[in-house]
Structure formats: structure tokens, C-alpha cells
Amino acid sequence: MAEAINKDVLVKTRGLRFAHGPRVILDAVDIDIYRGEVTTIMGPSGTGKTTLLRLIGGQLKPNAGTVQVDGQNVPDLALKELYQLRKRMGMMFQTGALFTDLNVFENVAFPLREHTRLPEALIRDLVLIKLQAVGLRGARKLMPAELSGGMARRVALARAIALDPMMIMYDEPFTGQDPITVGVIMQLIRQINDSLGLTSIIVSHDVAEVSAISDRLYLLSQGKVVAQGEPAELQQSPSEWAQQFLHGRPDGPVPFHYPAMPFEDDLMAVA
């Protein structure tokens, strides 16, 4: 981890806190996302992983703390400044979130038409380049309803890189996919990150998949960072919670049984 000291931090959170009413989602979270790396945020469902992405993208504002992206504190940005920053971020949603009334080509072309004044001939070339990168140039005339789940994710990835962003955020990219599709998406995330010089943030609970492609991992539990480091380092973490999560153990700091009175007392109790 010593080499990380000299790396450029693209996304930095310090003392980040976010709550829905009395329920605390994130509590004093400190995270560094290094430029050029693939960083994964892991943890059980409902532990604040997707909320963290929304805070980075400015969709939500924290109750306390800072969220800096490329030196800018996101919660302090005016709407116009936030809009400009978001154009430098790509997002691949868990469901793909393709426009159902537009074909594959038009879905990828959409951000180019929305945010640039490029001529149609150049937009066509750029769209074909992005679709070629994800292996779907031949599917450009298909509608979203004609795509498999894996193909839809790949089209969503092509759309996410359409504007050549500095960073892409992936929300549960492997959920519900077969092993072949998972392998394809894993390879694309790593290859596109390295070939385009991007920074990638993955939210996932798929331990084996993300460990294979990530430079750095953060584990969240009950709104806090409980372990962090390179994949090999995390495997040696002294945290019992981290070991339970990484190895899928059914019992441990996260108990198998919901809190209840002793079983014997419950059996003897009068109904």
C-alpha cells in the first residue's frame, strides 16, 4: 500500500455522513479513489454502497463531511458546475437503464447529441467505435427489448463511455448475469479502464468477481468502513466481519439467528 501515497486521488470523502431521518446510512466514511485504478465498494445489501455513488454524483447531499471529485467539493457546487462535472462521469446502472423506445445506436448516441454539437457523421463514427469496444457493433439496430440482460449491460457501458469520461461508476454490474456474461463484463471493465485511462468505481457484493479485477477494495458494514486494501491484503484482514463476508460464512459478527429469547424459554412459554 505504500505506493498509493504517491498516487493522485480523484475522489476523496472525509467524515462523510448521510442519514434518512433517524436511520444512519453512512457514518464518518473516509474513502480515497485513486486515479487510473479500479476500486470496489463492497458490503451487504442496504449498507450504503449505492448511496455512496449518489453522493459522489451529487444526486444526494451529505448531512456532514466532504465529497471531493477532482478537487471540487460536490455538495458545494452550483447546479451549473455540478452539471459540468457530471458530464465527466459515466454511470452504468444495475438494470442498464436503456431508453426503451430507442435502438442500440440511438441509446449510445444520446449523450453525444445531448452534450455536444458534433456533426452527425462524427457521432456515427464515435458510436460505432464505442459499440465495437463492447463487441456489439453488429447489434446497433436492435431495440432494448431484443437484447439479453448481458447485452443490455454492454450497451449501457458503451453509452457510459460515449463522452470519454474521466470516471465510470458501476452499480452492481454482475447481478443476475450468467457466468459467461459476468466474465465478459469483468474483462470489459478492466480493459476499458486501462485502455482509456479511466478511473472505475464498482459497487458490488460479488467477492470473487471484483477481487479479480480490482486494484483496491473497501468493505462497508453498518455505515462504516471496516476493512480496506488490495485484494490480497483484505484476505489477511484481522476483522472478523471482513472474514465472514469474504468467505460467505453463515454465522459470525453478523449472526444467523435474529435476536430472541433463549430457545428453551421460548419452548416452555405459554402461547
Secondary structure by P-SEA (a helix, b strand, c coil): ccccccccccbbbccbbbbccccccccbbbbbbcccbbbbbbbcccccaaaaaaaaaccccccbbbbbccccccccccaaaaaaaaaabbbbcccccccccccaaaaaaaaaaacccccaaaaaaaaaaaaaaaccccccccccccccaaaaaaaaaaaaacccccbbbbccccccccaaaaaaaaaaaaaaaaaabbbbbbbccaaaaaaacccbbbbbccccccccccaaaaaacccaaaaaaaacccccccccccccccaaaaaaccc
